[in-house]
Amino acid sequence: FVPSTCHHCSRLAACRKGRALIQEMLSSKVAPGKVAQLPGDSMNLGAGFEDGKDAGCLVHIASEDLDCTNYRILSSSEKLPATPFFVPRTIPMQLISLRAIFTELQRQTNAVMHDDVRAERLPLEAFQRAFERLFYLLRDPIGFDATVYDDNGDGMVTWGEFFRVYRKRDITIKLSWCERIYLTLDSPDASILSQIMSAVVLLFIVFSSGCFILATLPAWQTHYDDGRQPTPARELVRAEEVCLIVFILEYLIRLSTCWGVRPEILNHHKLLQLVVSYEPIQLQHPLRRLLCFLIAPSNLIDLAAILPGALSAVIGKIDGGGFVVLRLIRLTRIFRALKSPALVEPVIVIGRTIQKSTKALYVLFFNLLLGIVIFGSLMYLAESGTWDAKQRCYVRQTSKFFNETAREWQMNSEVSPFESIPASFWWALVTASTVGYGDHVPTTELGYLVAVVTMVFSLVILALPVGVIGGTFSTVWSDFDKEKQGRAASRDAQMRFITQAMEKLDPATMSRLMLIEVWHEHADLPPNRARPEPSCFMGEAALQLELPEDRSVTKQVTLPLEKNLEMAPRNVTGSVTLGYQWTPKAKTLDDSTPVFASPRRATSGAMVLPEEIFRLEGSLKVTIISAERLINLDLSKRYGASSPYCMVLAYPTSFNEGTLRPCVWRTPTRYSTLNPRFNCSHTFAFGWNGIFRGDLEKMYKDSPTHVPSKKSPSQPHGAQKEWKRMTEVADLMKELANEVKAVKNEVRSLARRVDSIE
């Protein structure tokens, strides 16, 4: 029997009482910092929080988790942009694409890849050639001068120069109206509207094919009393006309815009090959683009599918075998569904399998042809019969019957189906393929023997290549999966390299990055970790802070939470609301040092004069206000809810011993609610003032032309004097490099003259 009381019933009663306390807490009737205790449940505050305080705490990041945390923050800012609803006018080139160009140029120059940015070098000629060709393809009128980025004049560039070009130049693909319209109808990945149009056209194709099939059924036909040929029902005819109008409009729009589409820039692989190639760039003429569109197989099928209906609408109903074949071609439009990313992978695997199984297919075709010829000839000799002069054909004996009149057994005869060796090939083909229609069968003992040998031959000999093809299919599928994983791993490695390089190449962006993560505090897992368990991840939001150096900023924003598949493969919902107040530090007399960008050292060891030292000082007060519509990860109770808290990750300070260390602040936990109200703040002290001054001094001391200063840098205006001295040294080194370069050129010219005299 069902017991009168149970543990779950008592828990249910406790939860019903507890829900009233939760609602009271959410309506601010409970004092801030106090957590309402549910009956029957013991709730502990997270470690590091004291009862009655509501300011959160800082989380220490271990050294082994530092790289992972930096990648976590930087990758949130370098995510691929969301798919727009319409095809945009401009498509910015992703940094990963420039990294692919850099890697391909390295392969061409036989350079070795390293994890350090400064160890990757390319000749200035390759740098100039790649970007010159790239801006030519993008129709950029400004052009490109590589010497502007070669600060030390050594004729070599690194990934840092590529990154500087990415930041300074507007590297975007500008699309014309023709290209935007064509991509909307032809490329499902271009925009959300493209996906909708592709689905609509595919739906019309399936509907049209279904109507064509149903029109052959008697129930969907109109029959006439005078015995005329039945015609499709009126409803199907109207449906066909609507589908025909849609297909004609879609084809004409693509036909009228294809001349303005530049395939060399819309295809990522083609663009990469053109940028790194040595061949002269030959852009297609609009007439050639139109011709390529007309002779494309898929477009020929589309034209053949709409041609019968269009001609019938213009010159009336047309009948004939040729137009019947054209009507049947419309069924091949269903192959347009193979453009879908979900179906393109099996097609690629089948194509590669056929390509790699050509030898096995040759063997299969040879064995099949040999068996048809041999066994077809043998069956003709065994079953052709004898010539009948009256019927003027070959007849064979089929069975015996007893003649009552003659009182003897006699043989039945019929016209032999094996009247020639080519006629016997049909039986050999059907038997060898193990189909066996039964329309032609042997009737003699010798014919039975030939049939048995034919069947054994087909099972043993023809099955061997089929097994090889099947094994190749399994291998190709496995290799394709490994290739996908390799591409994903390569892309992840490139993205990790890019994000790590940004730490040193773009300090301005690093200082303005902020990542807000929402986590669920599980009762059985240790809290206050720099990276909690992935199962507790509830979403993240990245924010680019506005931190000017000359004025204060106060903002409040609401950010939608986004999923992170590397953190946890789940969909997330909700948003987080926060505000921040930026107060820059007032400049003093000692702050008159020039503001420059991050310094660099060339691989050859020569000191490179930086363009700009980044500087940012002030205080940033961040207030996490609330979150709404969070996902529920608490499955410990029937009516439970998540216990969310936020982790704010930012970079308020510069490099420390060559390492960029983020500051992580953790808010208090709000228990059993999916719409928490945090209302807690933390102030970050920003100190990016002269962040690379230590690096500059170290580079200056390591330089071979360094002369120790008699004055301490800590004296008044000592930094200005050191900077002035270092600038003078850098100018001297530049002049010396130019003179050495001129001497090298003179020596080379002199060597050429000596060689010519000899």
Protein Blocks (a to p, Z undefined) as FASTA:
>chain_A
ZZfbdfklmmmmmmmmmmmmmmmmmnopacghiacddehiacdddehiaehianbpaddd
dfklmmmmmmmmmmmmmcccdddfbdcfbdcddfklmmmmmmmmmmmnopacdfblklpc
cdfklmmmmmmmmmmmnopakbpafklmmmnonopacfklmmmmmmmpccdddddfklmm
mmmmmmmklpmklmmmmmmmmmmmmmmmmmmmmmmpmklcccdfklpacdddfklmmmmm
mmmmmmmmmmmmmmmmmmmpcfklmpmklmmmmmmpmbdcddddfklmmmmmmmpmklmm
mmmmmmmmmmmmmnopaedjklmmmmmmmmmmmmmmmmpmklmmmmmmmmmmmmmmmmmm
mmmmmmmmmmmmmmmmmmmmmmnopadfklopadddfbdcddfklopacddddddfblbf
klmmmmmmmmmnononolaccfbfklmmmmmmmmmmmmmmmmmmmmmmmmmmmmmmmmmm
mmmmmmmmmmmmmmmmmmmmmmmmmmmlmmmgccdddddddfkbcehifbdcfklpgbdc
dddddddfkbccdddddddddddfklogcddedddddddddddddddfklmpccdddddd
dfkopacddfbdcddedddddddfbdehiacfbfkbfkbccdddddddddfbcceehiac
dddddddddehiabdcfkpacdddddfehklmmmmmmmmmmpmkbccdfbdfkbghklmm
mmmmmmmmmmmmmmmmmmmmmmmmmmmmmmmmmmmmZZ
